[in-house]
């Protein structure tokens, strides 16, 4: 039981969970799109309006999940840098090229 993995036991686990959540949102958006295409032929104006609202809310949720994924990725990168898990290659500064001929 002590080695049981939970979704948020690490940044990587959280990234995996957020990725799965993003996939589920995309599936839901596709399902709503299909339903919205069907609604006008059924004369369901209120249903179409509700589906459009659902599509908007799913877009907003996807935007927030994408932002969370970027934040988690940044945190993972920073953790690797702080713990020395990642090699840092020095970038040449623009000043280092002054006076050199190409």
C-alpha positions in Angstrom: 0.0 0.0 0.0 2.9 2.4 0.7 4.0 2.2 -2.9 0.5 2.8 -4.3 0.7 5.5 -7.0 -1.8 8.4 -6.8 -2.4 10.9 -9.6 -0.8 13.8 -7.8 2.2 12.2 -6.2 4.5 14.0 -8.5 4.6 16.8 -11.1 4.9 14.1 -13.8 1.8 12.4 -12.4 -0.1 15.7 -12.4 1.0 16.4 -16.0 -0.3 13.0 -17.0 -3.6 13.6 -15.3 -3.9 17.1 -16.9 -3.2 15.5 -20.3 -5.9 12.9 -19.8 -8.3 15.7 -18.7 -7.5 17.6 -21.9 -8.2 14.5 -24.0 -11.6 14.1 -22.3 -12.4 17.8 -22.9 -11.6 17.3 -26.6 -13.9 14.3 -26.8 -16.7 16.2 -25.1 -16.2 19.1 -27.5 -16.5 16.8 -30.5 -19.7 15.2 -29.1 -21.2 18.7 -28.5 -20.2 19.7 -32.1 -22.1 16.7 -33.5 -25.1 17.4 -31.3 -25.1 21.0 -32.3 -25.1 20.1 -36.0 -28.1 17.8 -35.4 -30.2 20.3 -33.3 -31.3 22.7 -36.1 -32.7 19.9 -38.2 -34.8 18.8 -35.2 -36.0 22.4 -34.7 -34.5 22.5 -31.2 -33.5 26.1 -30.9 -33.2 26.1 -27.1 -31.1 22.9 -27.3 -28.8 24.5 -29.8 -28.3 27.6 -27.6 -27.6 25.3 -24.6 -25.1 23.3 -26.7 -23.4 26.5 -27.8 -23.0 27.6 -24.2 -21.6 24.1 -23.3 -19.1 24.5 -26.2 -18.1 27.9 -24.9 -17.6 26.5 -21.4 -15.6 23.6 -22.7 -13.3 26.0 -24.6 -12.7 28.0 -21.5 -12.0 24.9 -19.5 -9.6 23.7 -22.2 -7.8 27.1 -22.0 -7.4 26.8 -18.3 -6.2 23.2 -18.5 -3.6 24.2 -21.2 -2.4 27.0 -18.8 -2.1 24.5 -16.0 -0.2 22.1 -18.2 2.3 24.9 -19.1 2.7 25.8 -15.4 3.3 22.2 -14.4 5.8 21.9 -17.2 7.6 25.0 -16.0 7.7 23.7 -12.5 9.1 20.4 -13.7 11.8 22.2 -15.6 12.7 24.4 -12.6 12.8 21.4 -10.3 15.2 19.6 -12.6 17.4 22.7 -12.8 17.4 23.1 -9.0 18.1 19.5 -8.3 20.7 19.2 -11.1 18.7 16.7 -13.1 19.2 18.8 -16.2 22.4 20.1 -17.7 22.3 23.8 -18.4 24.2 24.9 -21.6 25.3 28.5 -21.4 23.8 30.6 -24.1 26.1 33.0 -26.0 25.2 36.5 -25.2 24.8 39.0 -28.0 27.8 40.9 -26.7 30.1 37.9 -27.3 29.8 38.3 -31.0 30.9 42.0 -31.2 34.0 42.5 -33.2 34.0 39.0 -34.7 33.9 38.7 -38.4 31.6 36.2 -40.0 
